[in-house]
Amino acid sequence: MTESLSERIISACERAFPDKKPVLGEGSPNARLMLIGEAPGSEEERLGRPFVGKAGKNLDSFLEMTGLDRKELYITNTVKIRPARQSGKTGKPVNRPPNACELEFFIPFLMEEIGIVSPRLIVTLGNTPLRAVTGNSGASIGGVHGKLISVGDRRLFPLYHPAAVIYNRSLEEIYIEDLRKLRKVL
């Protein structure tokens, strides 16, 4: 990501979400492969890096299966702040899906980020980035995961979010099969 885009995102977040710490994309600015998640979680917010929490550890092991190294990729999120709500049980912040306002605010930054990196292939991780990149609010990962699709002049390979495997172990074999397909596409 260019310095000016990073600065604009940070500045915009300071105005719109003053109590939130933005988590910017990272990796090779010339990456052939770009991974896009939904939004940072608590660990990502704390460390200021994408995919370093539980889902990030899952992602790293899945990348290892495909022979990919994080250093060769560009990894970002659709929404650059942690969407959270107070837990009714503990009163502590817990993750929630991004709301329409957050998506509307961040999608233009994401599209600019995609344009700057200009990857040969975009891997969306879950419904939120799939919908953001395709512009189709009704798109569902269940129908397109593991399939190469075109969106304008961009090639897209949707995958379930790595956290989905944490919460639904029955997806693990599907995820591994989708990674095999991704490896062939690469």
C-alpha positions as CSV (number, residue, x, y, z in Angstrom):
1,M,0.0,0.0,0.0
2,T,1.3,3.4,-0.8
3,E,2.2,5.8,2.0
4,S,-0.4,8.3,0.9
5,L,-3.2,5.7,1.0
6,S,-2.1,4.5,4.4
7,E,-2.0,8.1,5.7
8,R,-5.5,8.8,4.3
9,I,-6.9,5.7,5.9
10,I,-5.4,6.5,9.3
11,S,-6.6,10.1,9.0
12,A,-10.1,9.1,8.0
13,C,-10.3,6.6,10.8
14,E,-9.2,9.2,13.4
15,R,-12.1,11.4,12.3
16,A,-14.8,8.7,11.8
17,F,-13.8,6.1,14.4
18,P,-11.6,8.0,17.0
19,D,-11.7,5.2,19.5
20,K,-10.5,2.5,17.0
21,K,-7.0,1.6,15.9
22,P,-6.9,0.9,12.1
23,V,-5.2,-2.2,10.9
24,L,-3.7,-1.7,7.5
25,G,-2.8,-4.3,4.8
26,E,0.7,-5.7,4.7
27,G,2.9,-7.6,2.4
28,S,4.5,-7.2,-1.0
29,P,3.1,-4.2,-2.9
30,N,3.9,-6.2,-6.1
31,A,2.2,-9.4,-4.8
32,R,0.6,-11.6,-7.5
33,L,-1.8,-12.9,-4.8
34,M,-3.9,-10.7,-2.5
35,L,-5.9,-12.2,0.4
36,I,-8.8,-10.1,1.7
37,G,-10.5,-10.9,5.0
38,E,-13.5,-9.3,6.7
39,A,-12.1,-7.2,9.5
40,P,-9.5,-7.3,12.3
41,G,-10.2,-9.1,15.5
42,S,-8.9,-8.2,19.0
43,E,-5.3,-9.6,18.5
44,E,-5.0,-7.9,15.1
45,E,-6.2,-4.6,16.6
46,R,-3.7,-5.0,19.5
47,L,-0.7,-5.8,17.2
48,G,-1.8,-3.6,14.3
49,R,-1.4,-6.4,11.8
50,P,-3.9,-8.4,9.8
51,F,-4.4,-12.2,10.4
52,V,-2.3,-12.7,13.5
53,G,-4.9,-14.1,15.8
54,K,-6.5,-17.6,15.8
55,A,-7.8,-17.2,12.3
56,G,-4.3,-16.0,11.2
57,K,-2.7,-19.1,12.7
58,N,-5.2,-21.2,10.7
59,L,-4.5,-19.2,7.6
60,D,-0.7,-19.7,8.0
61,S,-1.1,-23.5,8.3
62,F,-3.4,-23.5,5.2
63,L,-0.9,-21.3,3.3
64,E,1.8,-23.8,4.2
65,M,-0.3,-26.6,2.6
66,T,-0.3,-24.7,-0.7
67,G,3.4,-23.9,-0.5
68,L,2.7,-20.1,-0.2
69,D,4.7,-17.8,2.1
70,R,3.0,-14.8,3.7
71,K,6.0,-12.7,2.5
72,E,5.0,-13.3,-1.1
73,L,1.4,-12.1,-0.5
74,Y,-0.5,-9.0,0.2
75,I,-3.0,-9.5,3.1
76,T,-5.7,-7.0,4.0
77,N,-9.2,-6.7,5.3
78,T,-12.4,-5.2,3.9
79,V,-12.9,-3.1,7.0
80,K,-9.8,-1.7,8.6
81,I,-11.1,-1.4,12.2
82,R,-12.4,-4.0,14.6
83,P,-16.2,-4.1,14.6
84,A,-17.1,-5.0,18.1
85,R,-20.0,-5.0,20.5
86,Q,-20.2,-5.5,24.3
87,S,-20.8,-9.0,25.3
88,G,-24.0,-9.5,27.3
89,K,-22.3,-12.1,29.5
90,T,-18.9,-10.5,30.2
91,G,-19.4,-6.9,29.3
92,K,-16.2,-7.1,27.3
93,P,-15.9,-6.3,23.5
94,V,-16.6,-9.2,21.2
95,N,-16.3,-9.3,17.4
96,R,-19.3,-8.7,15.2
97,P,-19.8,-8.5,11.4
98,P,-19.2,-5.0,9.9
99,N,-22.3,-2.9,9.6
100,A,-23.5,-1.1,6.4
101,C,-21.9,2.2,7.5
102,E,-18.5,0.6,8.1
103,L,-18.6,-1.2,4.8
104,E,-19.7,1.9,2.9
105,F,-16.8,3.8,4.6
106,F,-14.1,1.3,3.9
107,I,-14.9,-0.3,0.5
108,P,-13.6,2.6,-1.5
109,F,-10.3,2.3,0.4
110,L,-10.2,-1.4,-0.3
111,M,-10.8,-0.9,-4.1
112,E,-8.0,1.7,-4.2
113,E,-5.8,-0.8,-2.4
114,I,-6.6,-3.5,-4.9
115,G,-5.8,-1.1,-7.7
116,I,-2.4,-0.2,-6.2
117,V,-1.3,-3.8,-5.6
118,S,-2.9,-5.0,-8.8
119,P,-2.7,-8.7,-8.0
120,R,-3.1,-11.4,-10.6
121,L,-5.4,-13.2,-8.3
122,I,-7.6,-12.1,-5.3
123,V,-8.6,-14.6,-2.7
124,T,-11.6,-13.5,-0.7
125,L,-11.9,-15.0,2.8
126,G,-15.6,-15.2,3.6
127,N,-18.8,-13.4,2.6
128,T,-17.9,-9.9,3.5
129,P,-14.9,-9.5,1.1
130,L,-16.7,-11.6,-1.5
131,R,-19.6,-9.1,-1.5
132,A,-17.3,-6.1,-1.3
133,V,-15.1,-7.1,-4.3
134,T,-18.0,-8.3,-6.5
135,G,-20.3,-5.5,-5.6
136,N,-23.0,-8.1,-5.1
137,S,-24.6,-7.9,-1.6
138,G,-26.4,-11.2,-2.1
139,A,-23.2,-13.2,-3.0
140,S,-22.7,-16.2,-0.7
141,I,-19.5,-18.1,-0.2
142,G,-21.4,-21.4,0.0
143,G,-22.2,-21.2,-3.7
144,V,-18.8,-20.1,-5.1
145,H,-16.1,-21.2,-2.7
146,G,-13.2,-23.0,-4.4
147,K,-14.2,-21.7,-7.9
148,L,-12.3,-19.3,-10.1
149,I,-14.6,-16.4,-11.0
150,S,-14.1,-13.2,-13.0
151,V,-15.2,-9.8,-11.8
152,G,-14.5,-7.2,-14.5
153,D,-10.9,-7.7,-15.4
154,R,-10.1,-9.3,-12.0
155,R,-9.7,-13.0,-11.2
156,L,-11.2,-14.0,-7.9
157,F,-10.9,-17.2,-5.9
158,P,-13.4,-17.2,-2.9
159,L,-12.6,-19.3,0.1
160,Y,-14.3,-19.7,3.5
161,H,-12.8,-17.5,6.1
162,P,-10.2,-19.4,8.1
163,A,-12.2,-18.7,11.3
164,A,-15.1,-20.6,9.8
165,V,-13.0,-23.8,10.2
166,I,-12.5,-23.0,13.9
167,Y,-16.2,-22.7,14.6
168,N,-17.3,-25.4,12.2
169,R,-14.9,-28.3,12.0
170,S,-17.0,-30.0,9.2
171,L,-15.6,-27.3,6.9
172,E,-12.0,-28.4,7.3
173,E,-12.0,-31.1,4.5
174,I,-13.9,-28.7,2.2
175,Y,-11.3,-26.0,3.0
176,I,-8.4,-28.3,2.3
177,E,-9.9,-29.4,-1.0
178,D,-10.5,-25.7,-2.0
179,L,-6.8,-25.0,-1.2
180,R,-5.8,-27.8,-3.5
181,K,-7.9,-26.2,-6.2
182,L,-6.2,-22.8,-5.4
183,R,-2.8,-24.4,-5.8
184,K,-3.7,-25.6,-9.3
185,V,-5.0,-22.1,-10.2
186,L,-1.7,-20.6,-9.1
